[in-house]
Amino acid sequence: MTTDLISIIVPVFNIQDEIKTCLKTIQSQTYKNFEVLMIDDNSSDHSPEICKNFEQEDNRFKYFWKENGGISSVRNFGLKKIKGNYISFIDGDDYVKPDFLSFLINLLKSTQSDIAQCGHYIQYSQTKCIEKDKKHTKVLLNRHSALESLCYNGFYDVTLWNKLFRREVFHNVKFPEGIDYEDTATSYLLVENANKFALDMTSKYFYVQRYNSIANGVKFNDHKFDLIDVGDSMADYISKKYPDLTEATNVKRSLVRLSTISQMVNANYINHSKIKSIRMELLRISKSVLRNKKASLRDKMGIILMKIGFPIYAIVWKVYYNYIRR
């Protein structure tokens, strides 16, 4: 059987301790017809040397350097250089199972889909690794149901690294530069360019949770409010084009706000004007979300707590995050 070339875009920026593991797991893939675009966003450590060694040893690995511009600029750069019919994104500090590529391309081709998605593990440390979906859910979605899933944070999600895309899906789609949450900002546009989605949540990808990440509350900056902006843009687009999903988009609006508030609590970052603005929007859509049977109980509880007041939400969230969630 003739195999098709898969182009893998790997962003590289000061990850000398992780990049070798990532590239070795790609090199060990059972599916051999791939190219790896290692795109260095002006690293100041030994990451470039490690990448260049792979380039010298294996002609499937290609090293590129560019001025620092962030993850979106790296991905846009890579999309201009790819040669394959299929596209994969693997973060340079993550790694994959040996059958990651073969699993996804077989899933995509056997279902005649445009986007295939697998499951993943979240690795918190060398000794703690949690499988996200132990049931290994399998489902086929159309465009409408994929958009609905994005609104509810369902099985089909906004992340790029657990998916394989037909190249055509990226027609006229660019990652927005200068903002955070670029995956969310482009996810629904990619869905609009596709017709069929195959999900098999068997875990093939290892997402490494860095402890200096925003999610762990070490730092917070105003760019983290970008999540609300891109979430609202998604909701506005979907509700306008698919009016029957308006209730679902209200859930998306609530999710991005509750996520942002939770990150603020984790980082002990208090901005009263932002908190007031977030709370006002949650109050506006609260009736819609609370009566929505597809909205999760946790998110409904979040809205109820914010209706009572931010201080109560903050106390309950800290207890949940530090003692229950973990």
C-alpha positions in Angstrom: 0.0 0.0 0.0 1.3 3.5 -0.9 1.8 5.5 2.2 1.3 9.3 2.3 3.7 11.8 3.7 2.9 13.2 7.1 4.4 16.6 8.0 5.0 17.0 11.7 5.5 20.6 13.1 7.5 20.7 16.3 7.9 24.1 18.0 11.2 24.5 19.8 12.0 27.1 22.4 14.5 26.6 25.3 13.5 22.9 25.9 16.9 21.3 25.9 15.9 18.9 28.7 12.8 17.6 26.8 13.3 17.9 23.1 15.6 14.9 22.7 12.9 12.6 24.2 10.3 14.1 21.9 12.3 13.7 18.7 13.4 10.1 19.6 9.8 9.0 20.0 9.0 10.5 16.6 12.0 8.8 15.1 10.8 5.5 16.4 7.4 5.7 14.8 6.2 2.5 13.1 4.8 4.7 10.3 8.0 5.8 8.5 6.8 8.2 5.8 7.0 11.5 7.6 9.0 14.7 7.8 9.7 16.6 11.0 9.9 20.4 10.9 11.8 21.4 14.0 11.2 25.2 14.2 13.4 27.0 16.6 11.8 30.2 17.9 15.3 31.7 18.7 16.3 29.5 21.6 19.1 30.5 23.9 19.9 27.1 25.3 21.2 23.9 23.7 18.0 23.0 21.9 19.4 24.0 18.4 22.4 21.7 18.7 20.1 18.8 19.7 17.9 19.4 16.7 20.8 19.8 14.3 22.1 16.4 15.4 18.8 14.8 14.4 18.9 16.6 11.1 22.4 15.3 10.4 21.5 11.7 11.4 18.1 11.4 9.7 17.1 13.3 6.5 13.4 13.3 7.6 14.3 15.8 10.3 14.6 19.5 9.1 15.8 22.3 11.4 14.6 25.9 10.9 15.5 29.0 12.9 13.4 32.1 13.1 13.1 35.3 15.1 11.2 34.9 18.3 7.5 35.4 17.7 5.6 32.9 19.8 3.9 29.6 19.2 1.4 30.9 16.5 4.2 32.4 14.4 6.1 29.0 14.7 3.0 27.1 13.4 2.4 29.6 10.6 6.0 29.4 9.6 5.8 25.6 9.6 2.6 25.5 7.5 4.4 27.4 4.7 7.2 24.8 4.7 5.3 21.5 4.8 5.3 19.0 1.9 2.9 16.4 3.2 -0.7 15.6 2.6 -1.3 15.2 6.3 -0.3 17.5 9.2 0.5 16.7 12.8 1.5 19.0 15.6 3.7 17.6 18.4 4.9 20.0 21.2 8.6 19.8 21.8 8.3 19.0 25.5 5.8 16.2 25.0 6.2 12.7 23.5 4.3 10.0 21.7 3.8 6.2 21.5 5.5 4.4 18.6 2.2 3.9 16.8 1.0 7.4 17.2 1.1 8.3 13.5 0.0 4.9 12.2 -2.9 4.8 14.6 -4.2 8.3 13.5 -3.7 7.9 9.7 -5.4 4.5 9.8 -8.3 6.0 11.8 -8.6 8.9 9.4 -8.4 6.8 6.2 -10.6 3.9 7.4 -13.4 6.3 8.2 -12.7 8.7 5.3 -12.5 11.6 7.8 -10.8 14.9 7.5 -9.6 15.1 11.1 -8.7 12.1 13.4 -8.2 12.4 17.2 -6.7 10.1 19.7 -6.6 10.1 23.5 -3.8 11.2 25.7 -2.1 10.9 29.0 -1.3 13.8 31.3 2.1 13.4 32.9 2.6 15.4 36.1 5.9 13.8 37.1 8.1 10.8 36.4 5.9 8.8 38.7 2.4 10.3 38.1 0.8 9.8 34.7 -3.0 9.9 34.3 -5.0 8.6 31.3 -7.6 11.2 30.3 -10.2 8.8 28.9 -9.8 5.3 30.3 -13.0 4.2 28.4 -11.3 4.7 25.0 -14.4 6.2 23.6 -14.9 5.8 19.8 -17.2 8.2 17.9 -17.7 9.7 14.4 -18.9 13.3 14.3 -20.1 15.6 11.6 -19.3 19.3 11.5 -22.4 20.3 13.6 -21.7 17.8 16.3 -18.0 18.7 16.4 -18.8 22.4 16.9 -21.2 21.4 19.7 -18.5 19.4 21.3 -16.2 22.4 21.2 -18.8 24.4 23.1 -19.2 21.9 25.8 -15.6 20.9 26.1 -16.6 17.5 24.9 -14.6 14.7 23.4 -13.7 16.7 20.3 -11.5 19.4 21.8 -9.5 22.5 20.8 -6.1 21.0 21.1 -3.9 20.3 18.0 -1.4 17.8 19.3 -3.8 14.9 19.6 -4.9 15.1 16.0 -4.0 14.4 12.4 -5.4 16.7 9.8 -5.8 16.5 6.0 -3.8 19.4 4.6 -6.9 21.0 3.0 -8.4 21.7 6.4 -5.9 24.5 6.9 -7.0 26.4 3.7 -7.2 30.1 4.6 -6.6 29.4 8.3 -3.8 31.2 10.1 -2.9 31.1 13.8 -3.4 34.6 15.4 -0.1 36.0 16.5 0.3 38.1 19.6 -2.3 36.4 21.7 -2.6 33.3 23.9 -5.0 30.4 23.4 -4.3 30.2 19.6 -5.7 26.6 19.6 -9.1 27.8 20.7 -9.0 30.7 18.3 -8.5 28.4 15.3 -10.3 25.2 16.4 -13.8 26.1 15.1 -12.3 27.5 11.8 -10.6 24.1 11.2 -13.9 22.4 11.9 -15.6 24.6 9.3 -13.2 23.4 6.7 -13.9 19.7 7.5 -16.8 17.4 7.1 -16.1 14.3 9.1 -14.3 13.7 12.3 -13.1 10.3 13.7 -12.3 10.0 17.4 -10.8 7.0 19.1 -9.7 8.0 22.5 -7.2 5.2 22.9 -4.2 7.1 24.4 -1.2 7.6 22.1 0.1 11.0 23.2 1.8 12.1 26.4 1.1 15.7 27.4 3.7 16.7 29.9 2.4 19.1 32.5 5.1 21.6 33.4 4.9 22.9 36.9 5.8 26.5 35.8 2.7 26.6 33.7 -0.2 29.0 34.2 -2.6 26.1 35.0 -0.5 25.5 38.1 -0.9 29.0 39.3 2.7 30.1 39.3 2.1 33.3 37.3 -0.7 35.1 35.6 -0.7 38.0 33.2 -3.2 40.0 31.2 -2.7 37.8 28.1 -4.6 35.1 30.0 -7.8 37.1 29.5 -7.4 36.3 25.8 -9.2 33.1 26.5 -12.4 35.1 27.1 -11.9 37.0 23.8 -11.3 33.9 21.7 -14.0 32.0 23.4 -16.5 34.8 22.7 -15.4 34.9 19.1 -16.0 31.2 18.8 -19.4 31.6 20.4 -20.4 34.6 18.2 -19.4 32.7 15.1 -21.2 29.5 15.9 -24.4 31.1 17.2 -24.7 33.3 14.1 -24.1 30.5 11.7 -25.8 27.7 13.7 -28.7 29.4 15.7 -29.7 26.0 17.2 -26.4 26.0 19.0 -26.9 29.3 20.8 -27.6 27.5 24.1 -24.4 25.6 23.7 -22.4 28.7 22.9 -23.6 30.2 26.2 -22.0 27.3 27.9 -18.8 28.1 26.1 -19.0 31.7 27.3 -19.4 30.5 30.8 -16.5 27.9 30.5 -13.9 30.4 29.4 -14.9 32.8 32.2 -14.9 30.2 34.9 -11.5 28.9 33.6 -10.0 32.4 33.7 -11.4 33.1 37.2 -10.0 29.8 38.4 -6.5 30.7 37.0 -6.7 34.1 38.8 -7.5 32.3 42.1 -4.6 29.8 41.6 -2.2 32.7 41.0 -3.6 35.0 43.8 -4.1 37.5 41.0 -6.9 40.0 41.8 -8.3 42.5 39.3 -11.6 43.8 40.6 -12.7 45.3 37.3 -12.1 42.1 35.4 -13.8 40.1 38.1 -16.8 42.4 38.0 -17.0 42.1 34.2 -16.7 38.3 34.2 -19.4 38.0 36.9 -21.8 40.3 35.1 -21.6 38.2 31.9 -22.0 35.0 34.0 -25.1 36.4 35.5 -26.5 37.4 32.1 -26.2 33.9 30.7 -26.8 32.0 34.0 -30.4 31.1 33.3 -29.5 29.6 29.9 -26.7 27.5 31.3 -28.4 26.4 34.5 -31.4 25.0 32.6 -29.1 23.3 30.0 -29.1 19.5 30.6 -25.9 19.1 28.6 -23.9 21.6 30.8 -21.9 19.9 33.5 -22.8 19.9 37.2 -19.4 21.4 38.1 -19.8 24.3 35.7 -23.4 25.0 37.0 -22.0 25.0 40.5 -19.3 27.5 39.4 -22.0 29.9 38.1 -24.1 29.5 41.3 -21.0 30.3 43.4 -20.2 33.3 41.3 -23.8 34.5 41.6 -23.3 34.4 45.4 -20.0 36.3 45.0 -16.3 35.9 44.0 -14.9 35.4 47.5 -17.1 32.3 48.0 -16.1 31.0 44.6 -12.4 31.5 45.4 -12.7 29.6 48.7 -14.6 26.6 47.2 -12.3 26.5 44.1 -9.1 26.4 46.2 -10.6 23.5 48.2 -11.6 21.7 45.0 -8.3 22.3 43.2 -6.0 21.5 46.1 -7.8 18.5 47.7 -10.4 17.0 45.4 -9.3 17.5 41.8 -5.9 16.1 42.5 
